[in-house]
Amino acid sequence: HGVQRSLIQRGARKGDLISRMVMDPALRRDPFPAYEELRARGPISANDLISASVDHAVCNEVLRSDAFGTAGGQGELPRPLRWLHHKVIDPDTLGPVDPPSMLAVDPPLHTRYRRQVARAFTARRVGRMGERVAQVAGDLLDELAGLDEFDLVDRYASQLPVTVIADLLGVPEDDRGRLLALGNEAAVTLDPGLSWREFRRAETALRELHTWFRGHVERLRADPGDDLISQLVLLDGEDRLDPVELHQVGLLVLAAGFETTVNLIGNAVALLDEHPEQLRWLQANPDGWANAVDEVLRHQSPVQLTLRIALRETEVAGRRFEPGHGILLHLGGANRDPAVFADPAAFDVTRADADQHLAFSAGVHFCLGASLARLEAAVALRSLYERHPGLRVAGRPERRGTRVLRGFERLPVSTAGAL
Ligand code: HEM
């Protein structure tokens, strides 16, 4: 993985488009012209290191294919070797998407982890959370009452998901703020090409996250609740997760729960601010919020990029892949593929096929929290604009400096505007 990163870095210095699309800081702000440049070259492009695609059909096929696996690949190692790996790499520095994170391993190991966690995210359980989500949104808006201006990200978009996921994982209220800060510091580890300084900062945050999680697990072992972590701690026999597995599963759900939905909510508010007529339509047609959320996911995908590695020799769109060859899947670009979406750069909350996007990926790693994220965003936005019908972006929004995650660091809003 590290080697691949440094090779991509070297390519980027040479100005090669495929490498630049991962490494160039300018593209963090606006990757969309580069997506179109790549699209013009055909469904799959390659340099001598790696392939890349912004083609919806190709991304969809690769994500669903069992001839491709995740970059972690640890799923292929037998258990004793995995233990050795944990010993060599200090497990307290593992990020939420490092193996043996569910997101970084392939079946059959992946299947085992996913089955344990999926029980907490069935459509029925998530459906029942609607009321709780609305209550959290209402409480947050109450706290903001009387403020004419506030930072939407800090005070609302980040708080709602962290409160919901903390409920799900049994996290005490007092720990939530600290976890959010640590999660933000650790989120940069998703991006390739970190500077040494960024890496050390993230590593310090990760150590603190693991230390916190160890204490959390001990508390729940002594006094289990009906949360997901208690369920995982209580697993027995064949199903039992070793401590490293437990940490990686728990931290992934925690981080995925609050590092992504915040971006979705922020991106939605920014887009609706640019399209006030569509906001007014939604205010008159609140049943449209669900589709609007999918259109935001399509147009400004919170997760822009993922990577797959060929596990055996295979062919996609007429291109041969040797085992070990990687392909960068630009989900944010696939979601603007004109072969699937008419006038793809246009934002249209009534677009009929908005939900054909790949913002939640596809195949075995399809986002486990997709229905929760959709619910949170729809409720958050509807509640926000009901309380503040004239809410507008005010001041200067600041984008997050990350490449994989797309969202805002700061989004100042004013509630004083007229409808
Ligand atoms: C996986 C996106 C919210 C939990 C994924 C993947 C994507 C994604 C793209 C797969 C990456 C890949 O295939 O390489 C998003 C977006 C979200 C969101 C855009 C919000 C807007 C959530 C929430 C949770 C969650 C709220 C949990 C509470 C997970 C988990 C996985 C995952 C556990 C790993 C699934 C697996 O490997 O089988 N997500 N996610 N996500 N997501 Fe989400």
Residues whose N, C-alpha, C, O or C-beta is under 5 A from the ligand:
A	BS01	HEM	M102 L103 R114 V253 A256 G257 T260 T261 L264 P302 V303 T306 A359 F360 S361 V364 H365 F366 C367 L368 G369 L372 A373
